[in-house]
């Protein structure tokens, strides 16, 4: 499930280089066992090893240059417990545990000596601390610094519960020597006091610490360039009853045992988009349940998971272990070797079905076996302190796609589909595999509709990439449209989930003074408070369905209940969306869409744009109207493009060609498969009240007439599943010959057309004299229903649900017809007409026509 990519290997990257440079005059120096001391902000690894002649050396490995460098050598054997190198590589801070010899082995004692060493070149050494507790040292790595003064800033974190910041001013001597200026009087600030647990985030230059002074409050100190720092966040946790004696990873030396400790393991993960998750767990005792908590600070809630472990899987004397927390951005991984892997969605945590819980072989990570000691370090990397390996982490997309197989629970299939579409950023290979899965599982699942999920998750990803604020207002799944959620999506077998509301974190400072991550987190928390207070912040299809139903009735009755301005607005929305679609490479498409007018789909596109714009203006006014307009138009255009792209992939997979559009032949099995997929897409979009690309209904009807028995096709039409569009009817009249079966099909279809459209077809000359004889009575009744002259029928044709094909020509014809009505008829007398005379003349002409009288 989780792929680990090695970026550093002590044996390969360090040992071989050190052995090559180490002096070996006295023969073999023995087994070289480097100890990793620290991983700095940009991935630089600091390590120590026992050199020849009983010395202790400190070196660094640069992953960008893939080279090692010796930094400092102690002339005797010492135990280095902490080490840090400043950004300019001129100062080295070291904490030494004072040791005594006992039986030829080193034994750590309580006293700790903290040194500050000049190494460019090696020169003076200053003692910073000599205390009876462990001390962690860490240089700050500011991204930018506008000052011209050479200065470094060092954090000194004492296990007694305080954090100091030292300001070291440097100066250059003799052109190249960098030394401390006035080392006896270093500036110092107290950063934190009375903490129980502390965590340093080197990527963001933040210090998190948990203090019991204020009811176990989690605080965060942000460090800025030029000496500035401030406590930005106070977050009241719910862990006051827990044992807090285990600070990971700050005070556990990289070579010490991390497992077997009784205290709390806590880690804080942040993401630039404004998420903050606090993860903590108690040690897991064998044959007991594993319990861990994820506090979604940005969502105002937490979830505590209790997992039942297999009984008797380990001996009683096996040490207690902690689950490993791994941050992937969109997900947090909780891993307990030999038992389970829980992939928790930290942005959409509403339902458990959007997270993956795997056990057994599925949840095994090869590189992280039982007993490994793993901690998170800079750059979202993992460091195994036992093996000396460092890894970057990523999800194995091949394994995720395997979870879509039909033998998997539907909850796993839904989570895997969502993960593939939203997190993995589908490439053509992943996309094609998902399309193949959809085509092989066309029928809707019991718990969710896979086509609806594909559409919504894909649109969510595209929109979220444009604006993270859309996270809470756009629909990202189809399951929330269900009245009752299936049990399969609300629970995980063997896992108990206990949700809990959290107190709101307190962010110091006003919104205008916040920058970067803190500004994003502030906006996320503001939106969360707003969305909790309002009803229905997420866009739902119910907002469209009611208006769309009314609009359909008005179109069928040729009514205009809305104002002309409203209708023009809907049409303008559609034009903008279709113009955006037309800017893409339509010439390379093989599916014939966007080649005709479709009034119904055009109206639905415009209506969706109107409703979505109204929704975003209501809930996200901070974005501004121009940006909202662009986001909404992009959303609608992406929807049409997504459906088109889905059809393109299916079309190419089935190797279909332009012959599909001919109605003379029976459809093949490939065409039937295409019809089935297109029909399911129609059902899915109808359920969401989403529009389809113009031409979709025509193509579906063409495939239907080729693949379905004719009586079944007509039943689909009668139930409104297939539409008799004008291009389809015209193609039907042209392609089919004049056999009795085809003529009967033609008139069965014509009779199902709207009445005015049928009369237009009769009087436009599309039907031959023989064909008109099939329904003389039906034609007579329609003429009685529409007593106006026949010429007006063709002019009124554009008012039906068929859209005119060439608007300028239709408009010109209507103007000429109106002018003709207004003009005087020279053959019409202004005097009254003798009705009796006209009647007798007509009767006389009839008798002559029938042969009863001679002219």
Beta strands, then each sheet from edge to edge (+ up, - down):
strand 1: 2-9
strand 2: 35-39
strand 3: 45-50
strand 4: 56-62
strand 5: 67-74
strand 6: 79-85
strand 7: 91-102
strand 8: 105-119
strand 9: 122-131
strand 10: 135-139
strand 11: 151-158
strand 12: 162-173
strand 13: 177-180
strand 14: 187-193
strand 15: 195-201
strand 16: 206-211
strand 17: 217-223
strand 18: 229-236
strand 19: 265-271
strand 20: 275-281
strand 21: 290-296
strand 22: 301-307
strand 23: 324-327
strand 24: 331-336
strand 25: 340-345
strand 26: 356-359
strand 27: 374-377
strand 28: 381-384
strand 29: 389-395
strand 30: 495-501
strand 31: 506-507
sheet 1: 1+ 29- 28+ 27-
sheet 2: 2+ 3- 4+ 5-
sheet 3: 6+ 7- 8+ 9-
sheet 4: 10+ 11- 12+ 13-
sheet 5: 10+ 11- 12+ 14-
sheet 6: 15+ 16- 17+ 18- 31+
sheet 7: 19+ 20- 21+ 22- 30+
sheet 8: 23+ 24- 25+ 26-
end
